[in-house]
Amino acid sequence: MEGSAAKNPDMHCRASISRAVTCSQWGALLIFLLSLPAKAPNPMQLPNECNLLVILGPTASGKTKFAVEMAGRLNAEIISADSRQVYRGMDIGTGKDLSEYTLPGGQKIPYHLIDICPAGSRYNLYEYQRDFTRAWRDIRSRNKLPILCGGTGLYIEAVLKGYSLPAVPENPALRASLEGKSLAELSDILAGYKNLHNTSDTDTPKRALRAIEIAEYLATHPEIKSDLPPLQPYIIGLEVEREERRRRISQRLQARLDSGMVEEVRNLLQSGVAADDLLYYGLEYKYLTLYVLGELSYDEMYRQLETAIHQFAKRQMTWFRGMERRGLEIHWIKA
């Protein structure tokens, strides 16, 4: 074996990697995989203690492309961790880019939790935990590696930490007491809760109000037993320099507008999706709806939306740094 390996360095690499490795070592070796030729055989077996690869990062960091490349190397399937890509018909504004799930050679990478509910509905964290668990168990039952990929920190942390979250009902009394408060006021209230809450996706008063409703419910109800699987994750974070991230965001926004994002919003409204529901989803759907309704000029829409996306990316990074403070180790690489 040693003589063969000496003659063939690639064989030596594969032999070395196939030995038992720790979870941390395995994660470091994932990066090495990307340096191998595209058609090289997969040299690694998934160690038993690592049953989930997580790829996270702010918007426009290239998460999907990176995850798809990893999936092709590791015989893996992707579970989306994006709070808006679950909705059908909301394609351009959420950046689904489903063509990215096909590798250059034509191999299609299976994906989960995209296009699973109609636009206009209100998908929530409880449903995400349930659907993640089903997808994870399905993938593992076929001896494949699940890759959790996305930028919704709340969803990622909720499944990694195994938080027990029941279906939280509406609280009319609480809603009445918060009626008329601004987004800033609601955000301050939300920050006062010690249990899990999401500040990165609360870019409208309605979403902030719902987050408070969930936080209040969790503060006043004991946890129930979690049905989430025991996870041993390895987390990779894609980090982009601030100015490069801003450049990518601006470039991508213009590309999406050129690709028909305004028409997508018009079609959603014409199909019967209420304007209030699109406003609830925030970011692209909020500002483009206001433009389609005539409440913003095109230039106002563009400027305000661009600013909002930059702010959103900053909040995402704040959330990920918070995950590290709460005990989750993220291995950052430059994207």
BELGIBEL-V848782 format. One line per field, one symbol per residue. ss: DSSP state (~ for helix, > for strand, _ for the rest). phi: phi as a letter, one per 20 degrees, with the letter a starting at -180 (. if undefined). burial: I if it has 24 or more other C-alpha atoms within 12 Angstrom, else O. Layout:
# BELGIBEL-V848782
ss->???
phi->???
burial->???
This chain:
# BELGIBEL-V848782
ss->_~~~~~~_~~~~~~~~~_____~~~~~~~~~~~__________________>>>>>>_____~~~~~~~~~~~~_>>>>>______>>_________~~~~>_____>__>>____>>______~~~~~~~~~~~~~~~~~___>>>>>>__~~~~~~~~~__________~~~~~~~____~~~~~~~~~_____________~~~~~~~~~~~~~~~~____________>>>>>>>__~~~~~~~~~~~~~~~~~__~~~~~~~~~~____~~~~~~~_~~~~~~~~~~_____~~~~~~~~~~~~~~~~~~~~~~~~~~~~____>>>>>_
phi->.ffffffcgfffffffffffcffffgfffgffgfefggefffecdffffdcbddccrfgmengfgffffffffdldcddfccfdffefnddffemflfffedfgfofeefccmcldbffoecfcfgffgfffgffffffffdldefdecrcegfffffefemfecffeffdgfffffegnffffffffffffeeegbddfdedcgfffffffgffffffdcffdfeefffdcecdddedcggffffffffffffffffeofffffgfffffoffgffffffmlgfffffffffnecffffgffffgfffgfffffgffffffgffeoeedeecfd
burial->OOOOOOOOOOOOIOOOIOOOOOIOOIIOIIOOIIOOOOOOOIIIIIIOOIIIIIIIIIIIIIIIIIIIIIIIIIIIIIIIIIIIIIIIIIIIIIIIOIOIIOIOOOOOIIIIIIOIOOIIOIIIIIIIIIIIIOIIIOIIOOOIIIIIIIIIIIIIIIIIIIIIIIOIOOOOOOIOOIOOOOIOOIIOIIOOOOIIIIIIIIIIIIIIIIIIIIIIIIOOOOOOOOOIIOIIIIIIIIIIOOOOIIOIIIOIIOOIIOOOIIIIIIIIIOOOIOIIIIIIIIIIIIIIIIIIIOOOOOOOIIOIIIOIIIIIIIIIIIIIIOIOOOOIIIIIOOI
